[in-house]
Amino acid sequence: MRALLVYPTHANCREVEEQYRAADVDAVCYPERSTIRADGAAANCWNSIADQAESIGLPVVKAVCPTCPHRGCCKRSGYLWEREASRRAVVAICTHKRAEHTGLAELSSGRDYIAIHENPVGLLRPKTTVTESDLLQARLVVDRVLHESAFPDRMRDCLRVDDDGKVYRKEERGIRLRRQLEFCQHLARVLDNLLSRMRDTRNTVRWTPDDFRKRPIGVERTLLRASWTTKITFSGPAWQFLLSAAAGELCSAAIIVHRQFGEGGTRSVEKSVIGVRHNAPPAVSTTWFNDATITADRLQMILNRQVLDATPLGRLELRWKAVQILRDITRRQSKRTVANVLRGAIVDRPQFRRIGVICHRPHIPALSALGLSLESRIVRSTYFGSGEERSSNAWHRECDLIIVAGTPRVPPRAIAEYLVQVGEIDAACQQPDWGAVIWRGTTESGESVKVKSLGYQDEAWQRAYRELVRAQLVQAVGRGRGILETGCEVLVLSTEECGLPISDAGLEPLNETGAKVCEALNRLTMENANKDYLGNSIVSTPEIAGATGLSAVRVRELLRSLERRGLARKVGERSGWLPVVGSDADASGRAESHEGHRVFPGPGFGCGGTEE
């Protein structure tokens, strides 16, 4: 059986390819086209224009490859050769992005089985967002094609002279160029209509082109040449949207109006247009969606086709603890605040020596501000949106504990675009209020509690918000693989509901000074333990003050704080201090230290299997 497997990232694809090849299965990943390889490997593309075409939304194979001077070499040992090898393989493996741009229908041609792993919305409904400035730039490029001499010169190239000296026109080439010219005239009308609507609208509205024309062969090369000679720079894939809109390939489109409020009450308005294409798998192939976050009714709405929910009933009991501490960590919080929170969470769990952290991208630098002893315990880290936080299977093998620090909230513009993407354009045109929402949670001890969080008052917007935000948290929790014997514990720091029990233990941040005292206490204890008398392992307050450069009063205050959180113990009234080591957890092993933990009550189906 020939199969197509679709995964979020190239790293995921390579990992799966190795597993299949180890089992003697003919499996090949679709290549990542690159003129410069970051991993030091040889490049598989030698034409830098291909990078420019890709960045502005033109398909490289159509816009660059037909006239590329390296085409022969590429077909023998480059990108085109690797691409063809993937097509011939029994099991072809590709990324979501590949399936979005090439199309599931083309990639799955001749294949009986398709497996799509993780969130399939962006793959089934690929979206392209274009700014107003990029549309204005595109209009200049189309004007160059229509009014300057380059295109008429190419039309004259169709003239030929026969053996008798008579001039004739090579009709095939002439027809092709004439179709391109007519399409560009149509493209200019589409742009004028869209720019006019964007200037007039004050709120998010639906948009549909007035007319459609079939995309002619070679128009991508013409637009690339005009963009390059005009020296226009685009901020995004403008041509991908415009070509799809002009050819009637969009299933929905809308003009998004986003109001941004700044400091001092200032307000700015940003306008963009989003186009969504329909990229459903062919009906003749069996398609399996393996995701723990999308619901069956949402998937059926997107596909406009019956979906069989084949997820087994019931839930498997977790072998490893996964709990939530109610602390809202946003992208705007300072690195110092985040470092204090992470430091407190890590110091309170001395039994874990290999810790993974998933957080907001701006907070990654905070991991290097935890202090050497804590920083060395972090063996893996990534941020929301990287792809590694929701698809990699290496986390539970490398970590004893995964800390998910933050709520991956998305702006209103992203909610509106998502609603357009899933076909709820009328809802996307609304402007709902954002404010406090209440959800009910259950603590580890079984007590029901009300939790105050943030969300939308509109039902459609709140559902879309939860689908985007909750999905990221659930997938991050899934990196711990809590049902496996080889899994690990997970701690989520967020006020967003994600299906986990709420921890009975709170979290007290630990600042840099407190961490310095804690490190000094541990270091001095270890140094004194090597002396002749065991009694010298007790460390006095003045010794710690001398090692840290702090006053004795400040050190005593911080030691009492460490004592309250169970990290230090005072010996007698005047003798000194000892660190409290989590020896029970270290000595007994992870399996014994996690007996009796609660079952993970997260979402249990995803049309073809659960995340866990």
C-alpha positions as CSV (number, residue, x, y, z in Angstrom):
1,M,0.0,0.0,0.0
2,R,1.4,3.4,-1.0
3,A,1.0,6.0,1.7
4,L,1.5,9.7,2.3
5,L,2.3,10.8,5.9
6,V,2.1,14.5,6.8
7,Y,3.9,16.0,9.8
8,P,4.3,19.6,11.1
9,T,8.1,20.0,10.7
10,H,11.1,18.6,8.7
11,A,12.6,17.4,12.0
12,N,9.4,15.3,12.6
13,C,9.6,13.9,9.0
14,R,13.3,12.9,9.4
15,E,12.5,11.2,12.7
16,V,9.7,9.1,11.1
17,E,11.8,8.3,8.0
18,E,14.5,6.8,10.2
19,Q,12.0,4.6,12.0
20,Y,10.5,3.3,8.7
21,R,13.9,2.6,7.1
22,A,15.0,0.8,10.2
23,A,12.0,-1.5,9.6
24,D,13.1,-2.0,5.9
25,V,10.2,0.1,4.5
26,D,10.8,2.3,1.5
27,A,10.1,5.7,3.0
28,V,11.5,9.1,1.7
29,C,10.9,12.6,3.0
30,Y,10.1,15.3,0.5
31,P,13.2,17.6,0.4
32,E,13.5,21.0,2.0
33,R,14.7,23.3,-0.9
34,S,17.6,25.4,0.2
35,T,20.4,27.4,-1.4
36,I,22.1,27.6,2.0
37,R,22.0,24.7,4.5
38,A,22.2,25.8,8.1
39,D,23.3,22.3,9.2
40,G,26.4,22.5,7.0
41,A,25.2,19.9,4.4
42,A,25.4,20.6,0.7
43,A,22.7,22.8,-0.8
44,N,20.2,21.2,-3.2
45,C,19.4,24.4,-5.1
46,W,21.9,26.7,-6.8
47,N,19.6,29.5,-8.0
48,S,19.1,32.4,-5.5
49,I,16.2,33.7,-7.5
50,A,14.3,30.7,-6.3
51,D,14.4,32.1,-2.8
52,Q,13.1,35.5,-4.0
53,A,10.2,33.8,-5.9
54,E,9.3,31.7,-2.8
55,S,9.3,34.8,-0.5
56,I,6.8,36.7,-2.6
57,G,4.4,33.8,-3.1
58,L,5.3,32.4,-6.5
59,P,5.8,28.6,-6.9
60,V,9.5,27.9,-7.6
61,V,8.9,24.9,-9.8
62,K,6.7,27.0,-12.2
63,A,8.3,30.4,-11.9
64,V,12.0,29.5,-11.8
65,C,12.8,25.9,-12.6
66,P,11.7,25.9,-16.3
67,T,14.3,28.4,-17.4
68,C,16.9,27.7,-14.6
69,P,20.5,27.3,-15.9
70,H,21.1,24.6,-13.3
71,R,18.0,22.6,-14.3
72,G,20.1,19.7,-15.7
73,C,22.2,19.3,-12.6
74,C,19.2,19.7,-10.4
75,K,17.4,16.9,-12.1
76,R,20.4,14.6,-11.7
77,S,21.4,15.3,-8.0
78,G,19.5,18.4,-6.7
79,Y,16.1,19.4,-5.5
80,L,14.2,18.2,-8.5
81,W,15.9,14.8,-8.2
82,E,15.1,14.5,-4.5
83,R,11.5,15.6,-5.2
84,E,11.1,12.9,-7.8
85,A,12.6,10.2,-5.4
86,S,10.0,11.2,-2.8
87,R,7.2,10.7,-5.4
88,R,8.4,7.2,-6.3
89,A,8.7,6.0,-2.7
90,V,6.2,3.6,-1.2
91,V,5.8,5.8,1.8
92,A,6.2,9.6,1.1
93,I,6.6,11.9,4.1
94,C,6.1,15.6,3.9
95,T,5.5,18.7,6.1
96,H,2.2,20.6,6.5
97,K,3.7,23.4,4.5
98,R,4.5,21.2,1.6
99,A,0.9,19.8,1.6
100,E,-0.4,23.4,1.8
101,H,1.5,24.7,-1.2
102,T,1.6,21.7,-3.5
103,G,-1.9,20.4,-2.6
104,L,-3.0,17.1,-1.1
105,A,-4.6,16.1,-4.4
106,E,-1.3,16.2,-6.2
107,L,0.8,14.7,-3.4
108,S,-1.5,11.8,-2.8
109,S,-2.0,10.9,-6.5
110,G,-1.8,7.1,-6.7
111,R,-1.7,6.6,-2.9
112,D,-4.2,4.6,-1.0
113,Y,-3.7,6.0,2.5
114,I,-3.0,9.5,3.9
115,A,-2.2,10.1,7.5
116,I,-2.2,13.8,8.8
117,H,-0.6,14.3,12.1
118,E,-1.4,17.2,14.5
119,N,-3.6,20.2,13.9
120,P,-5.0,19.9,10.3
121,V,-6.9,23.2,10.0
122,G,-4.1,25.1,8.3
123,L,-3.4,22.3,5.9
124,L,-7.0,21.7,4.9
125,R,-7.7,25.4,4.6
126,P,-4.4,27.1,3.7
127,K,-4.6,30.9,4.3
128,T,-2.6,33.7,2.9
129,T,-2.6,37.2,4.5
130,V,-1.5,40.2,2.5
131,T,-1.1,43.8,3.7
132,E,-2.5,46.9,1.9
133,S,1.1,48.1,1.1
134,D,1.9,44.8,-0.6
135,L,-1.2,45.1,-2.8
136,L,-0.1,48.6,-3.9
137,Q,3.3,47.2,-4.8
138,A,1.7,44.4,-6.8
139,R,-0.3,47.0,-8.7
140,L,2.9,48.7,-9.8
141,V,4.3,45.3,-11.0
142,V,1.1,44.6,-13.1
143,D,1.3,48.1,-14.6
144,R,4.9,47.4,-15.7
145,V,3.7,44.2,-17.4
146,L,0.8,45.9,-19.2
147,H,2.3,49.3,-20.2
148,E,6.1,49.1,-20.5
149,S,7.9,47.7,-23.5
150,A,9.1,44.3,-22.1
151,F,5.8,42.5,-22.8
152,P,5.2,43.8,-26.3
153,D,8.8,42.9,-27.1
154,R,8.1,39.3,-26.0
155,M,5.0,39.3,-28.2
156,R,7.2,40.3,-31.2
157,D,9.5,37.4,-30.4
158,C,6.7,35.1,-31.7
159,L,7.5,36.2,-35.2
160,R,9.5,33.8,-37.4
161,V,10.8,33.7,-41.0
162,D,10.3,30.6,-43.1
163,D,12.7,29.2,-45.8
164,D,11.0,31.5,-48.4
165,G,11.6,34.6,-46.4
166,K,8.0,35.0,-45.4
167,V,7.3,36.3,-41.8
168,Y,4.9,34.2,-39.8
169,R,3.8,34.1,-36.2
170,K,4.5,31.0,-34.0
171,E,0.9,30.7,-32.9
172,E,1.4,28.5,-29.9
173,R,3.7,31.0,-28.2
174,G,1.6,33.9,-29.3
175,I,-1.5,32.4,-27.9
176,R,0.3,31.7,-24.6
177,L,1.6,35.3,-24.3
178,R,-1.8,36.8,-25.2
179,R,-3.5,34.8,-22.5
180,Q,-0.9,36.0,-20.0
181,L,-1.6,39.6,-21.1
182,E,-5.4,39.1,-20.7
183,F,-4.9,37.5,-17.3
184,C,-2.7,40.4,-16.1
185,Q,-5.4,42.9,-17.3
186,H,-7.9,40.8,-15.2
187,L,-5.5,40.9,-12.3
188,A,-5.3,44.7,-12.5
189,R,-9.1,44.9,-12.2
190,V,-9.1,42.5,-9.2
191,L,-6.5,44.7,-7.5
192,D,-8.4,47.9,-8.2
193,N,-11.6,46.4,-6.8
194,L,-9.8,45.1,-3.6
195,L,-7.9,48.3,-2.9
196,S,-11.1,50.3,-3.3
197,R,-13.0,48.1,-0.8
198,M,-10.1,48.3,1.6
199,R,-10.1,52.1,1.5
200,D,-13.8,52.4,2.1
201,T,-14.3,49.7,4.8
202,R,-14.2,50.5,8.5
203,N,-14.8,47.0,9.9
204,T,-14.0,43.5,8.9
205,V,-16.0,42.5,5.8
206,R,-16.4,39.6,3.4
207,W,-14.7,40.1,0.0
208,T,-15.3,38.2,-3.3
209,P,-13.7,39.0,-6.7
210,D,-16.2,40.0,-9.4
211,D,-14.8,37.7,-12.0
212,F,-12.5,34.7,-12.4
213,R,-10.1,33.6,-15.2
214,K,-8.1,30.4,-15.6
215,R,-4.5,30.9,-14.7
216,P,-2.4,30.7,-17.9
217,I,0.8,28.7,-18.3
218,G,3.9,30.9,-17.7
219,V,2.2,33.8,-15.9
220,E,4.3,33.0,-12.8
221,R,7.5,33.6,-14.7
222,T,6.2,36.8,-16.2
223,L,5.3,38.2,-12.8
224,L,8.6,37.1,-11.3
225,R,10.5,38.9,-14.1
226,A,8.4,42.0,-13.7
227,S,8.8,42.0,-9.9
228,W,12.6,41.6,-10.2
229,T,13.1,44.3,-12.8
230,T,10.9,46.7,-11.0
231,K,12.9,46.1,-7.8
232,I,9.8,45.7,-5.7
233,T,10.1,44.2,-2.3
234,F,7.1,42.5,-0.6
235,S,6.7,41.8,3.1
236,G,4.8,38.5,2.4
237,P,3.5,36.1,-0.3
238,A,1.4,38.6,-2.1
239,W,1.3,36.7,-5.5
240,Q,0.1,33.5,-3.9
241,F,-3.1,35.3,-2.7
242,L,-3.6,37.4,-5.9
243,L,-3.2,34.5,-8.3
244,S,-5.6,32.3,-6.3
245,A,-8.1,35.2,-6.0
246,A,-8.0,36.0,-9.8
247,A,-8.3,32.4,-10.8
248,G,-11.3,31.7,-8.5
249,E,-9.3,29.3,-6.3
250,L,-10.4,30.9,-2.9
251,C,-13.2,29.3,-1.0
252,S,-13.4,32.4,1.3
253,A,-11.8,35.8,1.7
254,A,-12.2,38.8,3.9
255,I,-10.8,42.2,4.6
256,I,-9.6,42.3,8.2
257,V,-9.6,45.6,10.1
258,H,-7.6,45.5,13.3
259,R,-7.6,48.4,15.8
260,Q,-4.4,48.6,17.9
261,F,-4.5,50.6,21.1
262,G,-1.2,52.0,22.3
263,E,0.2,54.0,25.2
264,G,-1.5,57.3,26.1
265,G,-4.8,56.3,24.4
266,T,-3.4,56.4,20.9
267,R,-5.1,54.1,18.4
268,S,-4.0,52.8,15.0
269,V,-5.9,50.9,12.4
270,E,-4.3,48.1,10.3
271,K,-6.0,46.6,7.3
272,S,-5.1,43.3,5.6
273,V,-6.9,40.8,3.4
274,I,-7.0,37.1,4.0
275,G,-7.7,34.4,1.4
276,V,-8.4,30.8,2.2
277,R,-8.1,27.9,-0.3
278,H,-9.8,24.5,0.0
279,N,-7.2,21.7,0.1
280,A,-9.2,18.5,0.9
281,P,-7.7,15.1,0.4
282,P,-9.1,13.0,-2.5
283,A,-12.2,11.0,-1.7
284,V,-10.7,7.8,-3.2
285,S,-8.0,7.7,-0.5
286,T,-8.5,6.7,3.1
287,T,-7.5,9.7,5.2
288,W,-6.7,9.4,8.9
289,F,-6.5,12.5,11.1
290,N,-4.4,11.9,14.2
291,D,-4.9,14.9,16.5
292,A,-6.0,15.4,20.1
293,T,-7.4,18.9,19.8
294,I,-9.8,19.3,16.8
295,T,-13.4,18.2,17.3
296,A,-15.2,15.9,14.9
297,D,-17.9,18.5,14.0
298,R,-15.3,21.2,13.3
299,L,-13.4,18.8,11.0
300,Q,-16.6,17.8,9.2
301,M,-17.5,21.5,8.8
302,I,-14.1,22.2,7.2
303,L,-14.2,19.1,4.9
304,N,-17.8,19.4,4.0
305,R,-17.7,15.6,4.1
306,Q,-18.8,12.9,6.5
307,V,-16.1,12.1,9.1
308,L,-16.0,8.9,11.1
309,D,-14.8,9.5,14.7
310,A,-12.7,6.4,15.3
311,T,-11.2,7.4,18.6
312,P,-11.6,4.7,21.2
313,L,-13.9,5.4,24.1
314,G,-12.5,5.9,27.6
315,R,-9.2,7.2,28.9
316,L,-5.9,5.7,29.9
317,E,-4.7,6.4,33.4
318,L,-1.6,8.6,33.5
319,R,1.6,7.0,34.9
320,W,3.1,10.5,35.5
321,K,1.7,13.5,37.2
322,A,0.4,16.4,35.1
323,V,-0.9,19.4,37.1
324,Q,-1.7,23.1,36.6
325,I,-0.7,26.0,38.8
326,L,-2.9,29.1,38.3
327,R,-0.4,31.7,37.3
328,D,-0.9,33.9,34.2
329,I,2.3,34.4,32.3
330,T,1.8,36.6,29.3
331,R,4.2,37.6,26.5
332,R,4.5,41.1,27.9
333,Q,5.8,40.1,31.3
334,S,9.4,41.0,31.9
335,K,12.2,38.4,31.7
336,R,13.0,39.1,35.4
337,T,9.5,38.2,36.5
338,V,9.4,35.0,34.4
339,A,12.9,34.0,35.6
340,N,11.7,34.4,39.3
341,V,8.7,32.2,38.6
342,L,10.7,29.5,36.8
343,R,13.4,29.7,39.5
344,G,10.8,29.1,42.2
345,A,9.2,26.2,40.3
346,I,12.5,24.5,39.7
347,V,14.0,25.1,43.2
348,D,10.8,23.6,44.8
349,R,11.4,20.4,42.8
350,P,15.0,19.4,43.5
351,Q,14.4,15.7,42.6
352,F,14.2,16.6,38.9
353,R,17.6,17.0,37.3
354,R,16.6,17.1,33.6
355,I,14.0,19.8,33.0
356,G,12.4,20.9,29.7
357,V,10.7,24.4,29.4
358,I,8.1,25.5,26.9
359,C,7.4,29.2,27.1
360,H,6.8,32.4,25.1
361,R,9.5,33.3,22.6
362,P,10.5,36.6,24.3
363,H,11.1,34.6,27.6
364,I,13.7,32.2,26.2
365,P,16.5,34.5,27.3
366,A,15.2,34.3,30.9
367,L,16.4,30.7,31.0
368,S,20.0,31.9,31.0
369,A,19.3,34.2,34.0
370,L,18.3,31.5,36.5
371,G,21.7,30.9,37.9
372,L,24.3,28.3,36.9
373,S,23.1,25.5,39.1
374,L,19.5,25.8,37.8
375,E,20.4,26.6,34.2
376,S,22.4,23.4,34.0
377,R,19.2,21.4,34.9
378,I,17.4,22.7,31.8
379,V,18.2,20.2,29.1
380,R,15.6,21.2,26.5
381,S,13.6,24.4,25.7
382,T,11.4,25.9,23.0
383,Y,8.7,28.4,22.5
384,F,5.0,28.4,21.5
385,G,4.7,28.4,17.7
386,S,8.1,26.7,17.0
387,G,6.5,23.4,16.1
388,E,8.7,21.5,18.6
389,E,6.2,22.2,21.4
390,R,3.5,20.2,19.7
391,S,5.1,17.5,17.6
392,S,8.5,16.3,18.8
393,N,8.7,13.0,20.5
394,A,12.0,13.6,22.1
395,W,10.9,15.5,25.2
396,H,9.8,12.6,27.4
397,R,13.0,10.7,26.6
398,E,15.3,13.6,27.5
399,C,13.4,15.2,30.5
400,D,12.2,14.2,33.9
401,L,9.9,17.2,34.1
402,I,8.4,19.6,31.5
403,I,7.3,23.1,32.6
404,V,4.8,24.8,30.3
405,A,5.2,28.4,31.3
406,G,2.6,30.7,29.9
407,T,-0.8,31.1,28.1
408,P,-0.3,31.3,24.3
409,R,-3.0,33.8,23.7
410,V,-3.6,35.2,20.2
411,P,-4.6,38.7,19.1
412,P,-8.2,39.5,17.8
413,R,-6.9,39.6,14.3
414,A,-5.8,36.0,14.6
415,I,-9.2,35.0,15.9
416,A,-10.9,36.8,12.9
417,E,-8.6,35.1,10.4
418,Y,-9.2,31.7,12.0
419,L,-13.0,32.2,11.8
420,V,-12.6,33.0,8.1
421,Q,-10.4,30.0,7.7
422,V,-13.0,27.6,9.1
423,G,-15.9,29.2,7.1
424,E,-17.5,31.4,9.8
425,I,-17.1,34.7,8.0
426,D,-20.2,36.3,9.5
427,A,-18.8,35.7,13.0
428,A,-15.4,37.1,11.9
429,C,-17.1,40.4,11.0
430,Q,-18.3,40.9,14.6
431,Q,-16.4,42.9,17.3
432,P,-17.0,41.1,20.6
433,D,-16.0,42.3,24.0
434,W,-12.9,40.9,25.7
435,G,-13.0,40.4,29.5
436,A,-13.1,38.1,32.4
437,V,-14.5,34.6,32.0
438,I,-15.0,32.0,34.7
439,W,-14.4,28.3,34.4
440,R,-14.6,25.5,37.0
441,G,-11.6,23.4,37.8
442,T,-10.9,20.5,40.2
443,T,-7.9,20.4,42.6
444,E,-5.7,17.3,43.1
445,S,-7.6,16.7,46.4
446,G,-10.9,16.7,44.5
447,E,-12.2,20.1,45.5
448,S,-14.1,22.2,42.9
449,V,-12.9,25.7,42.4
450,K,-13.9,28.7,40.3
451,V,-11.0,30.1,38.2
452,K,-11.0,33.6,36.7
453,S,-9.4,33.9,33.3
454,L,-9.8,36.0,30.2
455,G,-11.8,35.4,27.0
456,Y,-14.6,36.7,24.6
457,Q,-18.2,37.1,25.4
458,D,-19.3,36.0,21.9
459,E,-19.8,32.2,21.6
460,A,-18.2,31.8,18.2
461,W,-15.2,33.9,19.1
462,Q,-14.7,32.2,22.4
463,R,-14.9,28.8,20.8
464,A,-12.3,29.8,18.2
465,Y,-10.1,31.3,20.9
466,R,-10.2,28.1,22.9
467,E,-9.5,26.0,19.9
468,L,-6.3,28.0,19.2
469,V,-5.1,28.5,22.7
470,R,-6.2,25.3,24.4
471,A,-4.8,23.2,21.6
472,Q,-1.3,24.6,22.1
473,L,-1.4,23.9,25.8
474,V,-2.8,20.4,25.4
475,Q,-0.2,19.5,22.7
476,A,2.6,20.9,25.0
477,V,1.3,18.7,27.9
478,G,1.3,15.8,25.5
479,R,5.1,16.0,25.1
480,G,5.3,14.4,28.5
481,R,3.6,11.2,27.1
482,G,2.1,10.6,30.6
483,I,0.6,7.2,29.7
484,L,3.9,5.7,28.8
485,E,6.2,4.0,31.3
486,T,9.0,6.1,29.8
487,G,7.1,9.4,30.2
488,C,7.7,12.3,32.5
489,E,5.9,14.8,34.8
490,V,4.3,18.0,33.4
491,L,3.7,21.3,35.2
492,V,1.6,24.0,33.5
493,L,1.7,27.6,34.7
494,S,-1.4,29.2,33.2
495,T,-4.9,30.4,34.1
496,E,-6.3,28.9,30.9
497,E,-8.4,25.7,31.2
498,C,-6.5,22.8,29.7
499,G,-8.0,19.7,31.3
500,L,-5.5,19.3,34.1
501,P,-6.2,19.1,37.9
502,I,-5.1,22.2,39.7
503,S,-2.2,21.7,42.0
504,D,-2.8,21.8,45.7
505,A,0.7,23.3,46.1
506,G,1.1,26.9,45.2
507,L,4.1,28.6,43.6
508,E,6.3,31.2,45.3
509,P,8.7,33.1,43.0
510,L,12.3,33.1,43.9
511,N,14.4,36.1,43.0
512,E,18.1,36.1,42.0
513,T,19.2,37.1,45.6
514,G,17.2,34.2,47.1
515,A,18.7,31.8,44.6
516,K,22.2,33.1,45.4
517,V,21.7,32.3,49.1
518,C,20.3,28.8,48.3
519,E,23.3,28.1,46.0
520,A,25.7,29.3,48.7
521,L,24.0,27.1,51.3
522,N,24.4,24.0,49.1
523,R,27.9,24.8,48.1
524,L,29.2,25.5,51.6
525,T,27.5,22.4,52.9
526,M,29.3,20.3,50.3
527,E,32.7,21.9,51.0
528,N,32.4,21.5,54.8
529,A,31.3,17.9,54.5
530,N,34.9,17.1,53.3
531,K,36.4,18.2,56.6
532,D,37.3,16.0,59.5
533,Y,34.2,16.6,61.6
534,L,30.7,16.0,60.2
535,G,29.5,18.7,62.5
536,N,31.1,21.3,60.3
537,S,28.6,20.5,57.5
538,I,26.2,22.9,59.2
539,V,26.6,26.4,57.7
540,S,26.2,29.5,59.8
541,T,24.5,32.7,58.7
542,P,27.7,34.8,58.7
543,E,29.4,32.2,56.5
544,I,26.6,32.5,53.9
545,A,26.7,36.3,54.2
546,G,30.5,36.3,53.5
547,A,30.0,34.0,50.5
548,T,27.2,36.1,49.0
549,G,28.3,39.6,49.9
550,L,24.9,40.3,51.6
551,S,24.3,41.5,55.1
552,A,23.6,38.9,57.9
553,V,20.1,40.4,58.4
554,R,19.2,40.0,54.7
555,V,20.7,36.5,54.6
556,R,18.7,35.5,57.7
557,E,15.5,36.8,56.2
558,L,16.1,34.8,53.0
559,L,17.0,31.7,54.9
560,R,13.7,31.9,56.7
561,S,11.9,32.2,53.3
562,L,13.8,29.1,52.1
563,E,12.8,27.3,55.3
564,R,9.1,28.1,54.7
565,R,9.2,26.5,51.3
566,G,11.0,23.5,52.6
567,L,14.4,24.1,51.1
568,A,16.5,24.8,54.2
569,R,16.4,23.6,57.8
570,K,17.7,25.4,60.9
571,V,19.7,23.3,63.3
572,G,19.2,24.5,66.9
573,E,18.9,28.1,67.8
574,R,22.5,29.2,67.2
575,S,24.1,26.2,65.3
576,G,23.4,27.0,61.7
577,W,21.6,25.8,58.6
578,L,21.3,22.7,56.4
579,P,19.8,22.4,52.9
580,V,16.8,20.0,52.6
581,V,17.5,17.5,49.8
582,G,14.7,15.6,48.0
583,S,16.5,12.3,48.6
584,D,13.3,10.2,48.8
585,A,12.4,11.1,45.3
586,D,15.9,10.6,44.0
587,A,16.5,7.3,45.7
588,S,13.1,5.7,45.1
589,G,13.0,6.3,41.3
590,R,10.5,8.1,39.3
591,A,7.9,5.4,39.1
592,E,7.5,5.0,42.9
593,S,7.4,8.8,43.5
594,H,4.4,9.2,41.3
595,E,2.0,6.5,42.4
596,G,-1.6,7.5,42.9
597,H,-1.7,10.5,40.6
598,R,-4.9,11.6,39.0
599,V,-6.1,10.7,35.6
600,F,-5.5,13.4,32.9
601,P,-9.1,14.6,32.1
602,G,-8.1,16.4,28.8
603,P,-9.9,16.0,25.4
604,G,-10.1,12.4,24.3
605,F,-10.8,12.4,20.6
606,G,-9.5,13.8,17.4
607,C,-11.0,11.8,14.5
608,G,-8.5,9.1,14.2
609,G,-6.7,8.8,17.5
610,T,-5.7,10.9,20.5
611,E,-2.5,12.7,21.2
612,E,-2.0,10.3,24.1
